[in-house]
């Protein structure tokens, strides 16, 4: 979706609860348009800027190399000014979806992604994380109602992962079995939940 206008208001719904097929199709189309990559824009501005635009346009946050945080699309610098490399995507409470994950391609420093309380994150989105598998080392997947066991197990493609945090996934039938499966295929990754992240827990 071309997004040359500086002021962007988030219009995709926070909670995706369609009442009928027609409504579902409409909001799916809206979400696709807000997430779909624009190859010309990526070529013009570079993958890091284009990826940041995608995340911010859909209500997420980013952190640049150097530690600067950004949570407002309209705070992006003018297009002629280069941006730092992207290191973190925080998709908490956002409407990012699987349509947008090809934006990860070319983000050479992107190491951390947080997917928390994001209603459009589903198994297709988790599979889409493979677009960032060359650099992704830290991942959180939590309180995403549309993620299932199959989606979690697809994370074994992320062979650079060092930490995987998962919790409050109500559509996952057997989280423990998923953890064991991922741990078996990614033996160097710490697969944990909130308890496992406590400082005194070993």
C-alpha contacts under 8 A as a table, 3 or more apart, distances in Angstrom:
res1	aa1	res2	aa2	distance
1	X	33	X	5.61
1	X	34	X	6.26
1	X	35	X	7.36
1	X	36	X	6.03
1	X	37	X	6.56
1	X	38	X	5.74
2	X	38	X	6.58
2	X	41	X	7.42
3	X	6	X	7.70
5	X	8	X	7.09
6	X	73	X	7.86
6	X	74	X	5.93
7	X	73	X	7.51
7	X	74	X	5.61
8	X	57	X	6.73
8	X	73	X	6.70
8	X	74	X	6.83
9	X	57	X	7.59
10	X	57	X	6.49
10	X	58	X	6.22
10	X	59	X	6.64
12	X	27	X	7.41
12	X	30	X	6.69
12	X	31	X	6.16
12	X	34	X	7.85
12	X	58	X	7.50
12	X	95	X	6.71
13	X	16	X	6.30
13	X	27	X	7.89
13	X	95	X	7.38
14	X	93	X	7.23
14	X	94	X	7.11
14	X	95	X	6.53
14	X	119	X	7.15
15	X	119	X	6.07
16	X	27	X	7.98
16	X	119	X	6.42
16	X	120	X	7.28
17	X	24	X	7.98
18	X	21	X	7.29
18	X	23	X	5.69
18	X	24	X	4.96
19	X	23	X	6.53
19	X	24	X	7.27
20	X	23	X	5.50
20	X	24	X	6.18
21	X	24	X	4.93
21	X	25	X	6.00
22	X	25	X	5.17
22	X	26	X	6.25
23	X	26	X	5.11
23	X	27	X	6.29
24	X	27	X	5.45
24	X	28	X	6.01
25	X	28	X	5.07
25	X	29	X	6.16
26	X	29	X	5.19
26	X	30	X	6.34
27	X	30	X	4.89
27	X	31	X	5.99
28	X	31	X	5.12
28	X	32	X	6.07
29	X	32	X	5.02
29	X	33	X	6.28
30	X	33	X	5.26
30	X	34	X	6.42
31	X	34	X	5.20
31	X	35	X	6.17
31	X	95	X	7.49
31	X	96	X	7.99
31	X	97	X	7.50
32	X	35	X	5.14
32	X	36	X	5.56
32	X	97	X	7.86
32	X	99	X	5.95
32	X	100	X	7.93
33	X	36	X	5.45
34	X	54	X	7.55
34	X	57	X	7.27
34	X	58	X	6.94
35	X	54	X	6.31
35	X	58	X	7.54
35	X	96	X	6.45
35	X	97	X	6.63
35	X	98	X	7.95
35	X	99	X	5.50
35	X	100	X	4.46
36	X	99	X	5.32
36	X	100	X	5.11
37	X	42	X	7.80
37	X	54	X	7.90
37	X	99	X	7.73
37	X	100	X	6.00
37	X	102	X	6.94
37	X	103	X	6.27
38	X	41	X	5.36
38	X	42	X	6.30
39	X	42	X	5.08
39	X	43	X	6.14
40	X	43	X	5.11
40	X	44	X	6.10
41	X	44	X	4.94
41	X	45	X	5.92
41	X	46	X	7.66
41	X	50	X	6.85
42	X	45	X	5.40
42	X	46	X	5.00
42	X	47	X	5.38
42	X	49	X	7.78
42	X	50	X	5.43
43	X	46	X	5.55
43	X	47	X	7.48
45	X	49	X	6.08
45	X	50	X	6.46
45	X	79	X	7.16
46	X	49	X	5.78
46	X	50	X	6.25
47	X	50	X	5.12
47	X	51	X	5.83
47	X	103	X	6.81
47	X	104	X	7.47
47	X	105	X	7.01
47	X	106	X	5.56
47	X	107	X	5.83
48	X	51	X	5.15
48	X	52	X	6.12
48	X	83	X	7.56
48	X	84	X	7.70
48	X	85	X	5.92
48	X	86	X	5.59
48	X	106	X	7.48
48	X	107	X	5.49
49	X	52	X	5.14
49	X	53	X	6.18
49	X	83	X	6.48
49	X	86	X	7.99
50	X	53	X	5.08
50	X	54	X	6.31
50	X	103	X	7.06
51	X	54	X	5.09
51	X	55	X	6.40
51	X	103	X	5.11
51	X	104	X	6.55
51	X	107	X	7.91
52	X	55	X	5.20
52	X	56	X	6.05
52	X	62	X	6.47
52	X	86	X	7.43
53	X	56	X	5.24
53	X	57	X	5.72
53	X	73	X	6.53
54	X	57	X	5.25
54	X	58	X	6.44
54	X	96	X	7.85
54	X	100	X	7.16
54	X	103	X	7.62
55	X	58	X	5.38
55	X	59	X	6.57
55	X	60	X	5.04
55	X	61	X	6.47
55	X	62	X	7.30
55	X	89	X	7.29
55	X	91	X	7.19
55	X	96	X	6.61
56	X	59	X	5.17
56	X	60	X	4.93
56	X	61	X	5.82
56	X	62	X	7.45
56	X	71	X	6.26
56	X	72	X	6.06
56	X	73	X	5.08
57	X	60	X	7.39
57	X	73	X	5.96
58	X	94	X	5.76
58	X	95	X	5.18
58	X	96	X	5.65
59	X	71	X	7.61
59	X	72	X	7.97
59	X	91	X	7.58
59	X	93	X	7.11
59	X	94	X	4.66
59	X	95	X	6.47
59	X	96	X	7.81
60	X	71	X	6.50
60	X	89	X	7.45
60	X	90	X	5.75
60	X	91	X	4.69
60	X	92	X	6.26
60	X	93	X	7.08
60	X	94	X	5.07
60	X	95	X	7.75
60	X	96	X	7.63
61	X	69	X	7.32
61	X	70	X	5.78
61	X	71	X	4.45
61	X	72	X	7.55
61	X	89	X	6.11
61	X	90	X	4.96
61	X	91	X	6.50
61	X	92	X	7.91
62	X	69	X	5.84
62	X	70	X	5.40
62	X	71	X	6.57
62	X	86	X	7.24
62	X	87	X	7.71
62	X	88	X	5.53
62	X	89	X	4.74
62	X	90	X	5.92
63	X	67	X	5.99
63	X	68	X	5.60
63	X	69	X	4.40
63	X	70	X	6.30
63	X	86	X	6.26
63	X	87	X	5.88
63	X	88	X	4.95
63	X	89	X	6.70
64	X	67	X	5.63
64	X	68	X	5.38
64	X	69	X	6.45
64	X	84	X	5.76
64	X	85	X	5.69
64	X	86	X	4.58
64	X	87	X	5.51
64	X	88	X	6.97
65	X	68	X	7.16
65	X	84	X	5.87
65	X	85	X	5.32
65	X	86	X	5.91
65	X	87	X	5.67
65	X	109	X	7.78
66	X	84	X	7.93
70	X	73	X	7.91
70	X	75	X	7.34
70	X	76	X	7.89
71	X	75	X	7.96
72	X	75	X	5.39
72	X	76	X	7.39
73	X	76	X	5.72
77	X	81	X	6.28
77	X	83	X	7.66
78	X	81	X	5.69
79	X	82	X	7.47
85	X	107	X	7.24
85	X	108	X	7.48
85	X	109	X	6.15
85	X	110	X	7.73
86	X	89	X	7.87
86	X	107	X	6.62
86	X	108	X	7.94
86	X	109	X	6.04
86	X	110	X	5.52
87	X	109	X	5.28
87	X	110	X	4.02
87	X	111	X	5.52
87	X	112	X	6.38
88	X	110	X	5.91
88	X	111	X	6.31
88	X	112	X	4.70
88	X	113	X	5.74
88	X	114	X	7.99
89	X	110	X	7.89
89	X	112	X	6.41
89	X	113	X	4.81
89	X	114	X	6.27
90	X	113	X	5.89
90	X	114	X	4.71
90	X	115	X	6.61
91	X	94	X	5.22
91	X	95	X	7.80
91	X	96	X	6.88
91	X	113	X	7.45
91	X	114	X	5.61
91	X	115	X	4.93
91	X	116	X	6.39
91	X	118	X	6.84
92	X	114	X	6.70
92	X	115	X	5.70
92	X	116	X	4.52
92	X	117	X	5.75
92	X	118	X	6.03
93	X	116	X	6.54
93	X	117	X	5.21
93	X	118	X	5.03
93	X	119	X	7.81
94	X	117	X	7.73
94	X	118	X	5.44
94	X	119	X	7.79
95	X	118	X	6.26
95	X	119	X	6.84
95	X	120	X	5.78
95	X	121	X	7.92
96	X	100	X	6.77
96	X	118	X	7.50
96	X	120	X	6.39
96	X	121	X	7.03
97	X	100	X	5.88
97	X	101	X	7.27
97	X	120	X	5.13
97	X	121	X	5.41
97	X	122	X	7.68
97	X	125	X	6.01
98	X	101	X	5.54
98	X	120	X	7.84
98	X	121	X	6.90
98	X	122	X	7.50
98	X	124	X	5.65
98	X	125	X	3.94
98	X	126	X	7.65
98	X	128	X	6.13
99	X	102	X	7.45
99	X	125	X	7.68
100	X	103	X	5.86
101	X	104	X	5.74
101	X	125	X	7.01
101	X	128	X	5.46
101	X	129	X	6.53
101	X	131	X	6.82
102	X	105	X	5.73
102	X	128	X	7.14
102	X	131	X	5.98
103	X	106	X	7.88
104	X	107	X	5.67
104	X	110	X	7.97
104	X	129	X	7.83
104	X	131	X	5.68
104	X	132	X	5.31
105	X	131	X	5.60
105	X	132	X	6.16
107	X	110	X	5.65
107	X	132	X	7.60
108	X	135	X	6.54
109	X	135	X	6.42
110	X	132	X	7.53
110	X	135	X	5.87
110	X	136	X	6.17
111	X	135	X	5.37
111	X	136	X	4.13
111	X	137	X	5.11
111	X	138	X	6.13
112	X	136	X	5.98
112	X	137	X	6.23
112	X	138	X	4.64
112	X	139	X	5.82
113	X	136	X	7.65
113	X	138	X	6.48
113	X	139	X	5.04
113	X	140	X	6.48
114	X	139	X	5.88
114	X	140	X	4.73
114	X	141	X	6.49
115	X	118	X	6.36
115	X	121	X	7.51
115	X	139	X	7.83
115	X	140	X	5.78
115	X	141	X	4.92
115	X	142	X	6.36
115	X	144	X	7.47
116	X	140	X	7.25
116	X	141	X	5.94
116	X	142	X	4.77
116	X	143	X	5.58
116	X	144	X	6.18
117	X	142	X	6.51
117	X	143	X	4.70
117	X	144	X	5.11
117	X	145	X	7.69
118	X	121	X	5.65
118	X	143	X	7.33
118	X	144	X	5.45
118	X	145	X	7.86
119	X	122	X	7.81
119	X	144	X	5.85
119	X	145	X	6.24
119	X	146	X	6.71
120	X	144	X	7.97
120	X	146	X	7.25
121	X	124	X	7.70
121	X	125	X	5.57
121	X	126	X	7.41
121	X	144	X	6.29
121	X	145	X	7.97
121	X	146	X	6.38
121	X	147	X	6.82
122	X	125	X	5.27
122	X	126	X	6.53
122	X	144	X	7.39
122	X	145	X	7.80
122	X	146	X	4.73
122	X	147	X	4.56
122	X	148	X	7.52
122	X	151	X	7.17
123	X	126	X	5.11
123	X	127	X	6.29
123	X	146	X	7.25
123	X	147	X	5.35
123	X	148	X	6.49
123	X	150	X	6.86
123	X	151	X	4.06
123	X	152	X	7.40
124	X	127	X	5.15
124	X	128	X	6.18
124	X	151	X	7.14
125	X	128	X	4.80
125	X	129	X	6.60
126	X	129	X	5.29
126	X	130	X	7.80
126	X	151	X	5.83
126	X	152	X	7.12
126	X	154	X	6.99
126	X	155	X	6.73
127	X	130	X	5.97
127	X	151	X	6.77
127	X	154	X	5.91
127	X	155	X	6.86
128	X	131	X	5.91
129	X	132	X	5.59
129	X	133	X	6.68
129	X	155	X	7.81
129	X	158	X	7.73
130	X	133	X	4.78
130	X	155	X	7.88
130	X	157	X	6.36
130	X	158	X	6.27
131	X	134	X	7.96
132	X	135	X	5.98
132	X	136	X	5.89
133	X	136	X	5.38
133	X	157	X	7.17
133	X	158	X	4.90
133	X	159	X	6.86
133	X	160	X	6.68
134	X	158	X	7.75
134	X	160	X	6.71
135	X	160	X	6.78
136	X	139	X	7.49
136	X	158	X	7.19
136	X	160	X	6.18
136	X	161	X	6.09
137	X	160	X	5.44
137	X	161	X	3.98
137	X	162	X	5.06
137	X	163	X	6.56
138	X	161	X	5.90
138	X	162	X	6.01
138	X	163	X	4.94
138	X	164	X	6.09
139	X	161	X	7.51
139	X	163	X	6.41
139	X	164	X	5.01
139	X	165	X	6.31
140	X	164	X	5.86
140	X	165	X	4.61
140	X	166	X	5.93
141	X	144	X	7.03
141	X	164	X	7.88
141	X	165	X	6.30
141	X	166	X	4.99
141	X	167	X	6.97
142	X	165	X	7.70
142	X	166	X	5.36
142	X	167	X	4.87
142	X	168	X	5.53
142	X	169	X	5.95
143	X	167	X	6.68
143	X	168	X	4.73
143	X	169	X	5.13
143	X	170	X	7.30
144	X	147	X	5.85
144	X	168	X	7.61
144	X	169	X	5.89
144	X	170	X	7.75
145	X	169	X	6.11
145	X	170	X	5.89
145	X	171	X	5.93
146	X	171	X	6.38
147	X	151	X	6.03
147	X	152	X	7.34
147	X	169	X	6.85
147	X	171	X	6.12
147	X	172	X	6.71
148	X	151	X	5.36
148	X	152	X	6.59
148	X	169	X	7.76
148	X	171	X	5.30
148	X	172	X	4.53
148	X	173	X	7.36
149	X	152	X	5.24
149	X	153	X	6.25
149	X	171	X	7.82
149	X	172	X	5.06
149	X	173	X	6.57
149	X	174	X	6.99
149	X	175	X	7.21
149	X	178	X	6.41
150	X	153	X	5.19
150	X	154	X	6.36
151	X	154	X	5.20
151	X	155	X	7.10
152	X	155	X	5.55
152	X	178	X	6.62
153	X	156	X	6.16
153	X	178	X	6.17
153	X	181	X	6.90
153	X	182	X	6.22
154	X	157	X	6.35
155	X	158	X	5.66
155	X	182	X	7.25
156	X	159	X	6.49
156	X	182	X	5.81
156	X	185	X	6.12
156	X	186	X	6.41
158	X	161	X	5.81
159	X	186	X	6.44
161	X	164	X	7.03
161	X	186	X	7.69
161	X	188	X	7.76
161	X	189	X	5.62
162	X	188	X	6.44
162	X	189	X	4.21
162	X	190	X	5.91
163	X	189	X	5.44
163	X	190	X	4.72
163	X	191	X	6.07
163	X	192	X	7.70
164	X	189	X	6.98
164	X	190	X	6.11
164	X	191	X	4.81
164	X	192	X	6.23
165	X	191	X	6.19
165	X	192	X	5.10
165	X	193	X	5.30
165	X	194	X	7.35
166	X	169	X	7.60
166	X	191	X	7.83
166	X	192	X	6.43
166	X	193	X	5.20
166	X	194	X	7.69
167	X	193	X	5.60
167	X	194	X	6.86
169	X	172	X	5.60
170	X	173	X	7.68
172	X	175	X	6.05
174	X	177	X	5.43
174	X	178	X	6.41
175	X	178	X	4.99
175	X	179	X	6.17
176	X	179	X	5.06
176	X	180	X	6.29
177	X	180	X	5.08
177	X	181	X	6.13
178	X	181	X	5.04
178	X	182	X	6.16
179	X	182	X	5.21
179	X	183	X	5.98
179	X	191	X	6.35
179	X	192	X	7.66
180	X	183	X	5.04
180	X	184	X	6.07
181	X	184	X	5.24
181	X	185	X	6.53
182	X	185	X	5.23
182	X	186	X	5.81
182	X	191	X	7.57
183	X	186	X	4.96
183	X	187	X	5.22
183	X	188	X	7.90
183	X	189	X	6.77
183	X	190	X	7.56
183	X	191	X	6.39
184	X	187	X	5.62
186	X	189	X	5.52
187	X	190	X	7.90
192	X	195	X	7.66
192	X	196	X	5.27
192	X	197	X	6.96
193	X	196	X	5.22
193	X	197	X	6.52
194	X	197	X	5.21
194	X	198	X	6.90
195	X	198	X	5.55
195	X	201	X	7.14
196	X	201	X	5.93
196	X	202	X	7.17
197	X	201	X	7.06
198	X	201	X	5.38
199	X	202	X	7.99
